[in-house]
Amino acid sequence: MKEKLNEIIDGWKHVIMNDPFVEKIAKKRAAICAGCSEATKTAGVLKCAACGCPLIAKTRSMDSKCPKDKWDDE
């Protein structure tokens, strides 16, 4: 649980402090998430139903992995 929390904190840090490298990866990840059936909107927030994370932060956390192994960041 602590690891997941650290990933989300890292993601929110990158939301606030824009890094062009992170944004490039986040946009690629977000495009994948947009086409995934696990992406759900709850109270106006897009979340991953597989892990429960808000995608705005999850896609920006460089330590996060897609729970469905759909992200290929290489």
N, CA, C and O atoms as CSV, one atom per row, in Angstrom:
chain,resi,resn,atom,element,x,y,z
A,1,MET,N,N,0.821,-1.194,0.000
A,1,MET,CA,C,0.000,0.000,0.000
A,1,MET,C,C,0.867,1.261,0.000
A,1,MET,O,O,0.557,2.231,-0.691
A,2,LYS,N,N,1.960,1.245,0.781
A,2,LYS,CA,C,2.845,2.403,0.846
A,2,LYS,C,C,3.472,2.689,-0.520
A,2,LYS,O,O,3.629,3.847,-0.906
A,3,GLU,N,N,3.827,1.636,-1.242
A,3,GLU,CA,C,4.422,1.805,-2.565
A,3,GLU,C,C,3.436,2.493,-3.510
A,3,GLU,O,O,3.813,3.396,-4.257
A,4,LYS,N,N,2.182,2.067,-3.473
A,4,LYS,CA,C,1.156,2.663,-4.322
A,4,LYS,C,C,0.966,4.139,-3.965
A,4,LYS,O,O,0.838,4.983,-4.852
A,5,LEU,N,N,0.947,4.446,-2.675
A,5,LEU,CA,C,0.799,5.826,-2.228
A,5,LEU,C,C,1.964,6.679,-2.726
A,5,LEU,O,O,1.755,7.805,-3.178
A,6,ASN,N,N,3.173,6.161,-2.651
A,6,ASN,CA,C,4.347,6.894,-3.145
A,6,ASN,C,C,4.263,7.144,-4.651
A,6,ASN,O,O,4.676,8.200,-5.130
A,7,GLU,N,N,3.732,6.178,-5.392
A,7,GLU,CA,C,3.563,6.359,-6.834
A,7,GLU,C,C,2.592,7.494,-7.131
A,7,GLU,O,O,2.843,8.319,-8.009
A,8,ILE,N,N,1.480,7.532,-6.395
A,8,ILE,CA,C,0.484,8.574,-6.625
A,8,ILE,C,C,1.027,9.945,-6.211
A,8,ILE,O,O,0.784,10.937,-6.899
A,9,ILE,N,N,1.750,10.010,-5.111
A,9,ILE,CA,C,2.370,11.279,-4.697
A,9,ILE,C,C,3.334,11.759,-5.780
A,9,ILE,O,O,3.356,12.943,-6.116
A,10,ASP,N,N,4.127,10.842,-6.322
A,10,ASP,CA,C,5.059,11.182,-7.397
A,10,ASP,C,C,4.291,11.693,-8.609
A,10,ASP,O,O,4.699,12.667,-9.242
A,11,GLY,N,N,3.189,11.043,-8.931
A,11,GLY,CA,C,2.371,11.472,-10.060
A,11,GLY,C,C,1.811,12.874,-9.863
A,11,GLY,O,O,1.868,13.697,-10.776
A,12,TRP,N,N,1.266,13.157,-8.671
A,12,TRP,CA,C,0.728,14.494,-8.386
A,12,TRP,C,C,1.831,15.544,-8.408
A,12,TRP,O,O,1.598,16.680,-8.821
A,13,LYS,N,N,3.024,15.175,-7.969
A,13,LYS,CA,C,4.155,16.102,-8.029
A,13,LYS,C,C,4.406,16.523,-9.480
A,13,LYS,O,O,4.680,17.689,-9.765
A,14,HIS,N,N,4.306,15.548,-10.387
A,14,HIS,CA,C,4.539,15.841,-11.799
A,14,HIS,C,C,3.374,16.592,-12.431
A,14,HIS,O,O,3.563,17.288,-13.429
A,15,VAL,N,N,2.171,16.467,-11.871
A,15,VAL,CA,C,1.038,17.271,-12.346
A,15,VAL,C,C,1.323,18.740,-12.044
A,15,VAL,O,O,1.086,19.613,-12.879
A,16,ILE,N,N,1.834,19.002,-10.843
A,16,ILE,CA,C,2.095,20.371,-10.391
A,16,ILE,C,C,3.343,20.948,-11.048
A,16,ILE,O,O,3.336,22.091,-11.505
A,17,MET,N,N,4.418,20.157,-11.095
A,17,MET,CA,C,5.702,20.621,-11.625
A,17,MET,C,C,5.920,19.987,-12.997
A,17,MET,O,O,6.474,18.894,-13.112
A,18,ASN,N,N,5.482,20.680,-14.014
A,18,ASN,CA,C,5.503,20.158,-15.378
A,18,ASN,C,C,6.925,19.842,-15.841
A,18,ASN,O,O,7.810,20.697,-15.816
A,19,ASP,N,N,7.117,18.599,-16.261
A,19,ASP,CA,C,8.392,18.131,-16.808
A,19,ASP,C,C,8.099,17.619,-18.222
A,19,ASP,O,O,7.312,16.683,-18.371
A,20,PRO,N,N,8.699,18.197,-19.259
A,20,PRO,CA,C,8.407,17.799,-20.636
A,20,PRO,C,C,8.597,16.305,-20.892
A,20,PRO,O,O,7.813,15.713,-21.635
A,21,PHE,N,N,9.596,15.689,-20.308
A,21,PHE,CA,C,9.826,14.254,-20.485
A,21,PHE,C,C,8.674,13.443,-19.900
A,21,PHE,O,O,8.172,12.516,-20.535
A,22,VAL,N,N,8.264,13.798,-18.692
A,22,VAL,CA,C,7.160,13.098,-18.028
A,22,VAL,C,C,5.866,13.312,-18.801
A,22,VAL,O,O,5.083,12.377,-18.972
A,23,GLU,N,N,5.636,14.535,-19.267
A,23,GLU,CA,C,4.412,14.825,-20.015
A,23,GLU,C,C,4.329,14.007,-21.303
A,23,GLU,O,O,3.247,13.566,-21.691
A,24,LYS,N,N,5.461,13.806,-21.963
A,24,LYS,CA,C,5.478,12.999,-23.186
A,24,LYS,C,C,5.035,11.567,-22.881
A,24,LYS,O,O,4.229,10.996,-23.616
A,25,ILE,N,N,5.553,10.997,-21.815
A,25,ILE,CA,C,5.178,9.640,-21.425
A,25,ILE,C,C,3.728,9.605,-20.951
A,25,ILE,O,O,2.987,8.680,-21.285
A,26,ALA,N,N,3.319,10.615,-20.171
A,26,ALA,CA,C,1.948,10.665,-19.663
A,26,ALA,C,C,0.929,10.725,-20.801
A,26,ALA,O,O,-0.112,10.073,-20.731
A,27,LYS,N,N,1.216,11.494,-21.837
A,27,LYS,CA,C,0.295,11.585,-22.976
A,27,LYS,C,C,0.175,10.245,-23.689
A,27,LYS,O,O,-0.917,9.855,-24.102
A,28,LYS,N,N,1.277,9.549,-23.833
A,28,LYS,CA,C,1.252,8.237,-24.472
A,28,LYS,C,C,0.439,7.255,-23.620
A,28,LYS,O,O,-0.381,6.500,-24.143
A,29,ARG,N,N,0.676,7.274,-22.316
A,29,ARG,CA,C,-0.061,6.392,-21.405
A,29,ARG,C,C,-1.547,6.739,-21.401
A,29,ARG,O,O,-2.392,5.845,-21.442
A,30,ALA,N,N,-1.872,8.041,-21.351
A,30,ALA,CA,C,-3.270,8.475,-21.310
A,30,ALA,C,C,-4.020,8.041,-22.565
A,30,ALA,O,O,-5.198,7.691,-22.488
A,31,ALA,N,N,-3.362,8.060,-23.705
A,31,ALA,CA,C,-3.996,7.617,-24.946
A,31,ALA,C,C,-4.341,6.132,-24.865
A,31,ALA,O,O,-5.393,5.706,-25.344
A,32,ILE,N,N,-3.461,5.356,-24.264
A,32,ILE,CA,C,-3.724,3.925,-24.085
A,32,ILE,C,C,-4.890,3.737,-23.118
A,32,ILE,O,O,-5.789,2.934,-23.367
A,33,CYS,N,N,-4.868,4.480,-22.018
A,33,CYS,CA,C,-5.934,4.373,-21.015
A,33,CYS,C,C,-7.288,4.775,-21.590
A,33,CYS,O,O,-8.310,4.188,-21.235
A,34,ALA,N,N,-7.305,5.764,-22.468
A,34,ALA,CA,C,-8.556,6.249,-23.048
A,34,ALA,C,C,-9.292,5.153,-23.810
A,34,ALA,O,O,-10.520,5.166,-23.892
A,35,GLY,N,N,-8.547,4.214,-24.361
A,35,GLY,CA,C,-9.158,3.116,-25.106
A,35,GLY,C,C,-9.354,1.851,-24.293
A,35,GLY,O,O,-9.741,0.815,-24.835
A,36,CYS,N,N,-9.093,1.925,-23.005
A,36,CYS,CA,C,-9.169,0.742,-22.145
A,36,CYS,C,C,-10.528,0.674,-21.442
A,36,CYS,O,O,-11.059,1.694,-21.001
A,37,SER,N,N,-11.073,-0.510,-21.346
A,37,SER,CA,C,-12.363,-0.697,-20.675
A,37,SER,C,C,-12.265,-0.494,-19.161
A,37,SER,O,O,-13.290,-0.340,-18.497
A,38,GLU,N,N,-11.063,-0.493,-18.612
A,38,GLU,CA,C,-10.862,-0.276,-17.172
A,38,GLU,C,C,-10.916,1.205,-16.787
A,38,GLU,O,O,-11.029,1.523,-15.603
A,39,ALA,N,N,-10.838,2.107,-17.755
A,39,ALA,CA,C,-10.899,3.542,-17.481
A,39,ALA,C,C,-12.351,3.919,-17.221
A,39,ALA,O,O,-13.204,3.782,-18.098
A,40,THR,N,N,-12.623,4.395,-16.013
A,40,THR,CA,C,-13.979,4.762,-15.620
A,40,THR,C,C,-13.975,6.149,-14.994
A,40,THR,O,O,-12.990,6.576,-14.393
A,41,LYS,N,N,-15.089,6.835,-15.146
A,41,LYS,CA,C,-15.214,8.170,-14.563
A,41,LYS,C,C,-16.064,8.067,-13.306
A,41,LYS,O,O,-17.200,7.594,-13.351
A,42,THR,N,N,-15.511,8.511,-12.189
A,42,THR,CA,C,-16.190,8.498,-10.907
A,42,THR,C,C,-16.141,9.900,-10.323
A,42,THR,O,O,-15.058,10.440,-10.095
A,43,ALA,N,N,-17.290,10.487,-10.082
A,43,ALA,CA,C,-17.377,11.846,-9.534
A,43,ALA,C,C,-16.542,12.831,-10.352
A,43,ALA,O,O,-15.910,13.730,-9.797
A,44,GLY,N,N,-16.544,12.655,-11.662
A,44,GLY,CA,C,-15.817,13.561,-12.543
A,44,GLY,C,C,-14.336,13.296,-12.663
A,44,GLY,O,O,-13.624,14.049,-13.329
A,45,VAL,N,N,-13.847,12.219,-12.018
A,45,VAL,CA,C,-12.423,11.888,-12.042
A,45,VAL,C,C,-12.230,10.592,-12.821
A,45,VAL,O,O,-12.873,9.585,-12.523
A,46,LEU,N,N,-11.351,10.614,-13.812
A,46,LEU,CA,C,-11.049,9.414,-14.582
A,46,LEU,C,C,-10.109,8.535,-13.774
A,46,LEU,O,O,-9.014,8.953,-13.400
A,47,LYS,N,N,-10.551,7.312,-13.512
A,47,LYS,CA,C,-9.773,6.380,-12.695
A,47,LYS,C,C,-9.594,5.063,-13.426
A,47,LYS,O,O,-10.325,4.745,-14.364
A,48,CYS,N,N,-8.609,4.307,-12.976
A,48,CYS,CA,C,-8.394,2.949,-13.462
A,48,CYS,C,C,-9.189,2.021,-12.545
A,48,CYS,O,O,-8.923,1.960,-11.344
A,49,ALA,N,N,-10.151,1.308,-13.096
A,49,ALA,CA,C,-10.963,0.401,-12.281
A,49,ALA,C,C,-10.148,-0.797,-11.790
A,49,ALA,O,O,-10.496,-1.408,-10.780
A,50,ALA,N,N,-9.077,-1.133,-12.489
A,50,ALA,CA,C,-8.254,-2.279,-12.096
A,50,ALA,C,C,-7.466,-2.015,-10.816
A,50,ALA,O,O,-7.246,-2.928,-10.020
A,51,CYS,N,N,-7.038,-0.755,-10.617
A,51,CYS,CA,C,-6.244,-0.441,-9.420
A,51,CYS,C,C,-6.845,0.670,-8.563
A,51,CYS,O,O,-6.451,0.843,-7.409
A,52,GLY,N,N,-7.788,1.418,-9.112
A,52,GLY,CA,C,-8.438,2.481,-8.364
A,52,GLY,C,C,-7.730,3.818,-8.383
A,52,GLY,O,O,-8.186,4.759,-7.733
A,53,CYS,N,N,-6.635,3.931,-9.102
A,53,CYS,CA,C,-5.846,5.160,-9.115
A,53,CYS,C,C,-6.441,6.202,-10.063
A,53,CYS,O,O,-6.988,5.852,-11.109
A,54,PRO,N,N,-6.331,7.496,-9.692
A,54,PRO,CA,C,-6.721,8.554,-10.628
A,54,PRO,C,C,-5.693,8.607,-11.756
A,54,PRO,O,O,-4.489,8.676,-11.507
A,55,LEU,N,N,-6.175,8.575,-12.986
A,55,LEU,CA,C,-5.258,8.475,-14.123
A,55,LEU,C,C,-4.429,9.725,-14.356
A,55,LEU,O,O,-3.341,9.635,-14.924
A,56,ILE,N,N,-4.907,10.888,-13.938
A,56,ILE,CA,C,-4.109,12.108,-14.103
A,56,ILE,C,C,-2.774,11.970,-13.373
A,56,ILE,O,O,-1.750,12.452,-13.856
A,57,ALA,N,N,-2.782,11.318,-12.221
A,57,ALA,CA,C,-1.549,11.133,-11.444
A,57,ALA,C,C,-0.831,9.846,-11.838
A,57,ALA,O,O,0.394,9.834,-11.959
A,58,LYS,N,N,-1.570,8.778,-12.036
A,58,LYS,CA,C,-0.951,7.481,-12.343
A,58,LYS,C,C,-0.130,7.547,-13.629
A,58,LYS,O,O,0.968,6.996,-13.693
A,59,THR,N,N,-0.656,8.216,-14.645
A,59,THR,CA,C,0.067,8.293,-15.917
A,59,THR,C,C,1.336,9.120,-15.814
A,59,THR,O,O,2.225,9.006,-16.659
A,60,ARG,N,N,1.427,9.960,-14.774
A,60,ARG,CA,C,2.597,10.827,-14.589
A,60,ARG,C,C,3.601,10.284,-13.575
A,60,ARG,O,O,4.658,10.883,-13.374
A,61,SER,N,N,3.294,9.186,-12.949
A,61,SER,CA,C,4.230,8.579,-12.004
A,61,SER,C,C,5.154,7.643,-12.772
A,61,SER,O,O,4.708,6.650,-13.346
A,62,MET,N,N,6.418,7.961,-12.776
A,62,MET,CA,C,7.370,7.167,-13.551
A,62,MET,C,C,7.604,5.776,-12.948
A,62,MET,O,O,8.170,4.905,-13.609
A,63,ASP,N,N,7.179,5.565,-11.715
A,63,ASP,CA,C,7.318,4.254,-11.084
A,63,ASP,C,C,6.077,3.389,-11.242
A,63,ASP,O,O,6.102,2.203,-10.912
A,64,SER,N,N,4.988,3.971,-11.746
A,64,SER,CA,C,3.741,3.212,-11.898
A,64,SER,C,C,3.788,2.301,-13.111
A,64,SER,O,O,4.466,2.569,-14.103
A,65,LYS,N,N,3.057,1.239,-12.995
A,65,LYS,CA,C,2.886,0.289,-14.094
A,65,LYS,C,C,1.395,0.121,-14.339
A,65,LYS,O,O,0.592,0.238,-13.413
A,66,CYS,N,N,1.033,-0.147,-15.549
A,66,CYS,CA,C,-0.359,-0.449,-15.864
A,66,CYS,C,C,-0.685,-1.825,-15.281
A,66,CYS,O,O,0.051,-2.782,-15.525
A,67,PRO,N,N,-1.776,-1.943,-14.512
A,67,PRO,CA,C,-2.109,-3.243,-13.935
A,67,PRO,C,C,-2.486,-4.285,-14.992
A,67,PRO,O,O,-2.526,-5.480,-14.702
A,68,LYS,N,N,-2.759,-3.834,-16.203
A,68,LYS,CA,C,-3.081,-4.745,-17.309
A,68,LYS,C,C,-1.918,-4.886,-18.289
A,68,LYS,O,O,-2.063,-5.467,-19.365
A,69,ASP,N,N,-0.767,-4.348,-17.901
A,69,ASP,CA,C,0.457,-4.405,-18.726
A,69,ASP,C,C,0.275,-3.844,-20.141
A,69,ASP,O,O,0.776,-4.407,-21.114
A,70,LYS,N,N,-0.452,-2.726,-20.237
A,70,LYS,CA,C,-0.701,-2.130,-21.547
A,70,LYS,C,C,0.281,-1.013,-21.893
A,70,LYS,O,O,0.387,-0.620,-23.055
A,71,TRP,N,N,1.003,-0.499,-20.889
A,71,TRP,CA,C,1.958,0.577,-21.157
A,71,TRP,C,C,3.299,-0.002,-21.559
A,71,TRP,O,O,3.823,-0.902,-20.902
A,72,ASP,N,N,3.849,0.521,-22.644
A,72,ASP,CA,C,5.189,0.141,-23.078
A,72,ASP,C,C,5.993,1.430,-23.178
A,72,ASP,O,O,5.976,2.100,-24.211
A,73,ASP,N,N,6.692,1.775,-22.111
A,73,ASP,CA,C,7.385,3.059,-22.032
A,73,ASP,C,C,8.787,3.047,-22.645
A,73,ASP,O,O,9.517,4.032,-22.532
A,74,GLU,N,N,9.151,1.998,-23.261
A,74,GLU,CA,C,10.509,1.927,-23.830
A,74,GLU,C,C,10.608,2.662,-25.133
A,74,GLU,O,O,11.677,2.700,-25.741
